[in-house]
Amino acid sequence: MARSFAVVALFVSVVCFSSALARKTPERFFVEGKIYCDPCQFAFESRLSFPLPGVNVTLECIMEENDTVSYSRKSSTDANGLYSIPVRGDHEEEICVVVANPPNEGQCRQAMPNKSDRIILTKNMGAASQTRYVNPLGFMTQTTDPQCTDVVQELGLDKLFDD
């Protein structure tokens, strides 16, 4: 009788332990990116570009079939213009977008055409890392920095406009 009880107890323990291991933990991702200022109005980074601290960034995931927001998370950039947004859950069936809100102060408040970027937040895409990187997003100054003419020459962009 004692031996039967020990076998049953062992069996119950194995079942409980295996079900605890089988329980899925929710997916967790980190969306990371950078926000910068373009003083040359190139709409891309150059050696004169600089990071924008304190910019608010929003991640939103939207259900395609009914355009409702299913997940939203906010963050802001650090002193180096970098942000990291922790995300819970797998969002394979959703369109997720990171949007940078224009800074409230400073010289870089003009939005570039690329003030947002899509990001895929699912484990079913072949990436081993849980970190997803967004393309750098930027804002431009109202006026062009005088040093930009040197950058245009360095990059060979002046040859594009020669007659």
GROMACS elastic network, one bead per residue, 0.5 to 0.9 nm:
[ bonds ]
;  ai    aj funct       b0    kb
    1     4     6  0.51413   500
    1     5     6  0.62835   500
    1     6     6  0.87025   500
    2     5     6  0.50837   500
    2     6     6  0.62559   500
    2     7     6  0.87757   500
    3     6     6  0.50596   500
    3     7     6  0.63118   500
    3     8     6  0.87035   500
    4     7     6  0.51340   500
    4     8     6  0.61981   500
    4     9     6  0.85147   500
    5     8     6  0.51385   500
    5     9     6  0.60167   500
    5    10     6  0.84940   500
    6     9     6  0.50223   500
    6    10     6  0.60308   500
    6    11     6  0.85377   500
    7    10     6  0.50607   500
    7    11     6  0.61197   500
    7    12     6  0.86195   500
    8    11     6  0.50307   500
    8    12     6  0.61199   500
    8    13     6  0.84986   500
    9    12     6  0.51581   500
    9    13     6  0.60845   500
    9    14     6  0.86307   500
   10    13     6  0.50691   500
   10    14     6  0.62012   500
   10    15     6  0.87029   500
   11    14     6  0.51709   500
   11    15     6  0.62720   500
   11    16     6  0.86612   500
   12    15     6  0.51556   500
   12    16     6  0.61314   500
   12    17     6  0.85237   500
   13    16     6  0.51716   500
   13    17     6  0.60169   500
   13    18     6  0.85040   500
   14    17     6  0.51363   500
   14    18     6  0.60201   500
   14    19     6  0.84961   500
   15    18     6  0.52487   500
   15    19     6  0.61074   500
   15    20     6  0.85788   500
   16    19     6  0.52265   500
   16    20     6  0.62063   500
   16    21     6  0.87605   500
   17    20     6  0.51176   500
   17    21     6  0.63785   500
   17    22     6  0.87321   500
   18    21     6  0.50562   500
   18    22     6  0.61358   500
   18    23     6  0.87167   500
   19    23     6  0.62256   500
   20    23     6  0.53643   500
   20    24     6  0.87724   500
   21    24     6  0.78414   500
   24    27     6  0.85783   500
   25    28     6  0.87998   500
   26    88     6  0.67319   500
   26    89     6  0.54879   500
   26    90     6  0.76875   500
   27    87     6  0.82250   500
   27    88     6  0.58689   500
   27    90     6  0.56937   500
   27   122     6  0.82464   500
   27   123     6  0.78738   500
   27   130     6  0.85986   500
   28    86     6  0.71470   500
   28    87     6  0.56023   500
   28    89     6  0.58754   500
   28    90     6  0.76375   500
   28   130     6  0.68980   500
   29    85     6  0.82471   500
   29    86     6  0.59336   500
   29    87     6  0.50095   500
   29    88     6  0.64992   500
   29    89     6  0.77910   500
   29    90     6  0.84143   500
   29   121     6  0.71704   500
   29   122     6  0.84822   500
   29   129     6  0.85423   500
   29   131     6  0.56841   500
   29   132     6  0.71501   500
   30    84     6  0.62958   500
   30    85     6  0.54912   500
   30    87     6  0.58987   500
   30    88     6  0.88471   500
   30   130     6  0.62856   500
   30   132     6  0.60500   500
   30   133     6  0.83477   500
   31    59     6  0.85553   500
   31    83     6  0.80639   500
   31    84     6  0.55582   500
   31    85     6  0.50137   500
   31    86     6  0.64798   500
   31    87     6  0.73128   500
   31    98     6  0.87591   500
   31   119     6  0.81675   500
   31   121     6  0.86256   500
   31   130     6  0.86545   500
   31   131     6  0.59371   500
   31   133     6  0.58560   500
   31   134     6  0.70390   500
   32    82     6  0.73444   500
   32    83     6  0.56147   500
   32    85     6  0.64193   500
   32    86     6  0.88656   500
   32   131     6  0.71131   500
   32   132     6  0.62208   500
   32   134     6  0.60981   500
   33    77     6  0.88592   500
   33    81     6  0.83871   500
   33    82     6  0.57748   500
   33    83     6  0.56273   500
   33    84     6  0.68417   500
   33   132     6  0.86396   500
   33   133     6  0.57736   500
   33   135     6  0.65205   500
   33   136     6  0.60269   500
   33   137     6  0.78909   500
   34    51     6  0.75914   500
   34    52     6  0.83996   500
   34    77     6  0.75271   500
   34    80     6  0.81065   500
   34    81     6  0.53818   500
   34    83     6  0.63228   500
   34   134     6  0.77379   500
   34   135     6  0.75223   500
   34   137     6  0.63485   500
   34   138     6  0.82448   500
   35    50     6  0.87635   500
   35    51     6  0.60860   500
   35    52     6  0.57327   500
   35    53     6  0.79072   500
   35    55     6  0.74989   500
   35    77     6  0.72619   500
   35    80     6  0.86657   500
   35    81     6  0.51217   500
   35    82     6  0.65037   500
   35    83     6  0.81948   500
   35   100     6  0.76944   500
   35   136     6  0.58222   500
   35   138     6  0.52471   500
   35   139     6  0.78730   500
   36    45     6  0.77199   500
   36    49     6  0.64939   500
   36    50     6  0.54703   500
   36    52     6  0.50389   500
   36    53     6  0.85122   500
   36    80     6  0.89749   500
   36    81     6  0.63621   500
   36    82     6  0.89854   500
   36   108     6  0.87842   500
   36   136     6  0.72809   500
   36   137     6  0.64538   500
   36   139     6  0.65089   500
   36   140     6  0.85870   500
   37    45     6  0.81007   500
   37    48     6  0.87457   500
   37    49     6  0.54388   500
   37    50     6  0.53369   500
   37    51     6  0.61182   500
   37    52     6  0.61951   500
   37   107     6  0.86906   500
   37   108     6  0.58694   500
   37   109     6  0.86964   500
   37   137     6  0.87771   500
   37   138     6  0.55201   500
   37   139     6  0.50285   500
   37   140     6  0.55365   500
   37   141     6  0.72486   500
   38    41     6  0.57027   500
   38    42     6  0.68619   500
   38    43     6  0.67859   500
   38    44     6  0.70629   500
   38    45     6  0.64452   500
   38    46     6  0.75003   500
   38    48     6  0.72497   500
   38    50     6  0.71271   500
   38   108     6  0.76105   500
   38   138     6  0.67781   500
   38   139     6  0.61077   500
   38   141     6  0.65505   500
   38   144     6  0.89303   500
   39    42     6  0.80830   500
   39    46     6  0.89986   500
   39    48     6  0.68101   500
   39    49     6  0.63018   500
   39    50     6  0.84146   500
   39   107     6  0.88920   500
   39   108     6  0.78166   500
   39   139     6  0.86598   500
   39   140     6  0.57923   500
   39   141     6  0.52233   500
   39   142     6  0.81867   500
   39   143     6  0.73656   500
   39   144     6  0.56669   500
   39   145     6  0.56251   500
   39   148     6  0.77645   500
   40    43     6  0.80690   500
   40    44     6  0.89952   500
   40    46     6  0.82560   500
   40    48     6  0.76899   500
   40    49     6  0.80174   500
   40   140     6  0.74541   500
   40   141     6  0.75776   500
   40   143     6  0.79913   500
   40   144     6  0.50189   500
   40   145     6  0.58870   500
   40   146     6  0.84162   500
   40   147     6  0.83019   500
   40   148     6  0.54691   500
   40   149     6  0.85935   500
   40   151     6  0.87082   500
   41    44     6  0.79772   500
   41   112     6  0.85335   500
   41   139     6  0.86238   500
   41   140     6  0.56703   500
   41   141     6  0.69868   500
   41   142     6  0.83406   500
   41   143     6  0.82373   500
   41   144     6  0.65960   500
   41   145     6  0.89564   500
   41   148     6  0.89630   500
   42    45     6  0.75401   500
   42    46     6  0.81795   500
   42   140     6  0.84116   500
   43   112     6  0.61159   500
   43   113     6  0.75055   500
   43   114     6  0.80463   500
   43   138     6  0.75355   500
   43   139     6  0.80055   500
   43   140     6  0.75173   500
   44    49     6  0.85946   500
   44   136     6  0.87715   500
   44   137     6  0.87769   500
   44   138     6  0.78286   500
   45    48     6  0.77876   500
   45    49     6  0.56662   500
   45    50     6  0.84908   500
   45   136     6  0.84424   500
   45   138     6  0.82643   500
   46    49     6  0.53064   500
   46    50     6  0.87456   500
   46   151     6  0.76342   500
   47    50     6  0.81238   500
   47   151     6  0.77362   500
   48   145     6  0.87186   500
   48   147     6  0.80615   500
   48   148     6  0.76712   500
   48   151     6  0.81226   500
   50    80     6  0.86134   500
   50    81     6  0.82728   500
   51    77     6  0.89885   500
   51    79     6  0.75301   500
   51    80     6  0.55056   500
   51    82     6  0.79046   500
   51   138     6  0.88763   500
   52    55     6  0.65218   500
   52    77     6  0.71970   500
   52    78     6  0.80729   500
   52    79     6  0.72617   500
   52    80     6  0.69824   500
   52    82     6  0.83161   500
   52   103     6  0.83535   500
   52   108     6  0.83177   500
   52   138     6  0.84284   500
   52   139     6  0.87637   500
   53    76     6  0.78082   500
   53    77     6  0.51215   500
   53    78     6  0.50999   500
   53    80     6  0.62596   500
   53    82     6  0.77086   500
   53   103     6  0.89716   500
   54    76     6  0.55834   500
   54    78     6  0.61443   500
   54    79     6  0.73495   500
   54    81     6  0.75516   500
   54   103     6  0.75590   500
   55    75     6  0.84266   500
   55    76     6  0.52421   500
   55    77     6  0.53133   500
   55    78     6  0.82504   500
   55    81     6  0.77365   500
   55   100     6  0.70322   500
   55   101     6  0.66306   500
   55   102     6  0.69955   500
   55   103     6  0.55386   500
   55   104     6  0.83129   500
   56    74     6  0.71650   500
   56    75     6  0.59117   500
   56    77     6  0.67344   500
   56    99     6  0.86026   500
   56   100     6  0.61384   500
   56   101     6  0.55095   500
   56   102     6  0.77181   500
   56   103     6  0.75250   500
   57    73     6  0.85548   500
   57    74     6  0.57562   500
   57    75     6  0.52350   500
   57    76     6  0.54442   500
   57    77     6  0.75205   500
   57    83     6  0.79354   500
   57    85     6  0.88611   500
   57    98     6  0.68546   500
   57    99     6  0.56912   500
   57   101     6  0.60467   500
   58    72     6  0.71189   500
   58    73     6  0.58478   500
   58    75     6  0.63950   500
   58    76     6  0.83811   500
   58    85     6  0.87256   500
   58    97     6  0.80995   500
   58    98     6  0.56182   500
   58    99     6  0.52620   500
   58   100     6  0.65280   500
   58   101     6  0.77768   500
   59    71     6  0.79017   500
   59    72     6  0.55474   500
   59    73     6  0.52239   500
   59    74     6  0.62510   500
   59    75     6  0.83639   500
   59    85     6  0.78006   500
   59    87     6  0.89813   500
   59    96     6  0.68913   500
   59    97     6  0.56739   500
   59    99     6  0.64706   500
   60    69     6  0.66225   500
   60    70     6  0.75984   500
   60    71     6  0.56400   500
   60    73     6  0.66593   500
   60    74     6  0.87556   500
   60    95     6  0.81144   500
   60    96     6  0.54791   500
   60    97     6  0.54650   500
   60    98     6  0.65747   500
   60    99     6  0.81870   500
   61    68     6  0.85069   500
   61    69     6  0.58008   500
   61    70     6  0.56819   500
   61    71     6  0.50266   500
   61    72     6  0.64358   500
   61    91     6  0.73717   500
   61    94     6  0.57844   500
   61    95     6  0.53614   500
   61    97     6  0.63799   500
   61    98     6  0.89085   500
   62    65     6  0.88839   500
   62    66     6  0.83391   500
   62    67     6  0.57655   500
   62    68     6  0.54530   500
   62    70     6  0.55341   500
   62    71     6  0.71552   500
   62    72     6  0.89518   500
   62    93     6  0.88026   500
   62    94     6  0.53275   500
   62    95     6  0.52050   500
   62    96     6  0.62716   500
   62    97     6  0.83710   500
   63    66     6  0.59771   500
   63    67     6  0.53030   500
   63    68     6  0.54980   500
   63    69     6  0.64131   500
   63    70     6  0.63641   500
   63    93     6  0.69264   500
   63    95     6  0.65954   500
   63    96     6  0.89734   500
   64    67     6  0.54377   500
   64    68     6  0.77848   500
   64    93     6  0.75038   500
   64    94     6  0.60465   500
   64    95     6  0.66771   500
   65    68     6  0.83172   500
   69    72     6  0.71232   500
   70    94     6  0.80896   500
   71    87     6  0.88139   500
   71    88     6  0.89840   500
   71    91     6  0.87176   500
   71    96     6  0.85829   500
   72    87     6  0.89604   500
   73    85     6  0.72182   500
   73    86     6  0.81295   500
   73    87     6  0.76492   500
   74    85     6  0.72300   500
   75    83     6  0.68065   500
   75    84     6  0.72048   500
   75    85     6  0.61984   500
   76    81     6  0.85879   500
   76    82     6  0.80754   500
   76    83     6  0.59846   500
   76    84     6  0.82076   500
   76    85     6  0.88266   500
   76   100     6  0.89653   500
   77    80     6  0.73430   500
   77    84     6  0.80771   500
   78    81     6  0.52575   500
   78    82     6  0.54484   500
   78    83     6  0.64172   500
   79    82     6  0.74335   500
   80    83     6  0.88259   500
   87    90     6  0.86948   500
   87   121     6  0.85011   500
   88    91     6  0.88581   500
   89   121     6  0.83315   500
   89   122     6  0.82147   500
   90    93     6  0.84701   500
   90   121     6  0.60798   500
   90   123     6  0.69575   500
   90   124     6  0.89494   500
   91    94     6  0.53779   500
   91    95     6  0.78225   500
   91    96     6  0.77565   500
   91   120     6  0.76605   500
   91   121     6  0.52657   500
   91   122     6  0.55793   500
   91   123     6  0.89591   500
   92    95     6  0.79927   500
   92   120     6  0.72405   500
   92   121     6  0.62042   500
   92   123     6  0.80788   500
   92   124     6  0.75871   500
   92   125     6  0.89581   500
   93   122     6  0.87559   500
   94   120     6  0.85792   500
   94   121     6  0.84966   500
   95   118     6  0.72526   500
   95   119     6  0.77070   500
   95   120     6  0.75368   500
   95   121     6  0.87911   500
   96   117     6  0.85376   500
   96   118     6  0.56757   500
   96   119     6  0.55181   500
   96   120     6  0.65628   500
   96   121     6  0.73106   500
   97   116     6  0.66578   500
   97   117     6  0.55419   500
   97   119     6  0.58886   500
   97   120     6  0.86912   500
   98   115     6  0.85159   500
   98   116     6  0.54075   500
   98   117     6  0.53922   500
   98   118     6  0.63021   500
   98   119     6  0.72704   500
   98   134     6  0.77347   500
   99   115     6  0.61167   500
   99   117     6  0.67863   500
   99   118     6  0.89247   500
   99   137     6  0.85578   500
  100   103     6  0.87646   500
  100   115     6  0.57581   500
  100   116     6  0.62519   500
  100   137     6  0.71326   500
  100   138     6  0.80751   500
  101   104     6  0.87961   500
  101   111     6  0.86726   500
  101   115     6  0.78931   500
  102   105     6  0.87789   500
  102   108     6  0.80654   500
  102   109     6  0.54648   500
  102   110     6  0.72964   500
  102   111     6  0.66886   500
  102   115     6  0.87289   500
  102   139     6  0.73500   500
  103   106     6  0.71448   500
  103   107     6  0.88438   500
  103   108     6  0.71027   500
  103   109     6  0.56663   500
  103   110     6  0.89662   500
  103   139     6  0.86074   500
  104   109     6  0.73696   500
  105   108     6  0.78743   500
  105   109     6  0.73981   500
  106   109     6  0.70727   500
  106   141     6  0.89919   500
  107   110     6  0.84962   500
  107   140     6  0.79577   500
  107   141     6  0.54777   500
  107   142     6  0.71727   500
  107   143     6  0.88410   500
  108   111     6  0.82435   500
  108   138     6  0.86843   500
  108   139     6  0.55265   500
  108   140     6  0.50000   500
  108   142     6  0.72881   500
  109   139     6  0.59395   500
  109   140     6  0.63602   500
  109   141     6  0.65420   500
  109   142     6  0.78344   500
  110   138     6  0.89704   500
  110   139     6  0.54215   500
  110   140     6  0.50158   500
  110   141     6  0.61744   500
  110   142     6  0.66944   500
  111   114     6  0.78920   500
  111   115     6  0.63380   500
  111   138     6  0.71355   500
  111   140     6  0.63759   500
  112   115     6  0.56895   500
  112   137     6  0.80471   500
  112   138     6  0.61998   500
  112   139     6  0.53909   500
  112   140     6  0.66070   500
  113   116     6  0.83379   500
  113   138     6  0.88943   500
  114   117     6  0.70416   500
  114   136     6  0.88133   500
  114   137     6  0.62823   500
  114   138     6  0.72470   500
  114   139     6  0.88818   500
  115   137     6  0.55683   500
  115   138     6  0.63564   500
  115   139     6  0.75655   500
  116   135     6  0.88797   500
  116   137     6  0.68444   500
  117   134     6  0.66450   500
  117   135     6  0.68862   500
  117   136     6  0.88155   500
  117   137     6  0.79511   500
  118   134     6  0.76292   500
  119   132     6  0.72845   500
  119   133     6  0.77846   500
  119   134     6  0.66480   500
  120   125     6  0.80568   500
  120   132     6  0.76193   500
  121   124     6  0.87536   500
  121   125     6  0.85784   500
  121   130     6  0.88127   500
  121   132     6  0.75008   500
  122   125     6  0.63639   500
  122   127     6  0.89768   500
  122   130     6  0.89424   500
  123   126     6  0.69596   500
  123   127     6  0.69863   500
  123   128     6  0.78252   500
  123   129     6  0.88245   500
  123   130     6  0.78427   500
  124   127     6  0.78435   500
  125   128     6  0.88185   500
  127   130     6  0.76835   500
  127   131     6  0.89787   500
  127   132     6  0.89848   500
  128   131     6  0.88359   500
  129   132     6  0.76651   500
  133   136     6  0.89448   500
  134   137     6  0.82107   500
  140   143     6  0.84841   500
  140   144     6  0.88251   500
  141   144     6  0.67644   500
  141   145     6  0.85159   500
  144   147     6  0.84580   500
  144   148     6  0.70938   500
  145   148     6  0.56312   500
  145   149     6  0.83970   500
  146   149     6  0.64420   500
  146   150     6  0.82788   500
  147   150     6  0.55296   500
  147   151     6  0.68262   500
  148   152     6  0.61366   500
  148   153     6  0.86830   500
  149   152     6  0.50346   500
  149   153     6  0.64309   500
  149   154     6  0.86941   500
  149   158     6  0.86573   500
  150   153     6  0.51992   500
  150   154     6  0.61451   500
  150   155     6  0.86682   500
  151   155     6  0.60676   500
  151   156     6  0.83924   500
  151   157     6  0.84818   500
  152   155     6  0.53528   500
  152   156     6  0.61501   500
  152   157     6  0.51267   500
  152   158     6  0.58652   500
  153   157     6  0.60782   500
  153   158     6  0.55831   500
  153   159     6  0.80740   500
  154   157     6  0.77292   500
  154   158     6  0.87523   500
  155   158     6  0.80008   500
  156   159     6  0.57629   500
  156   160     6  0.75155   500
  157   160     6  0.53497   500
  157   161     6  0.73094   500
  158   161     6  0.55682   500
  158   162     6  0.66572   500
  159   162     6  0.52341   500
  159   163     6  0.86571   500
  160   163     6  0.85278   500
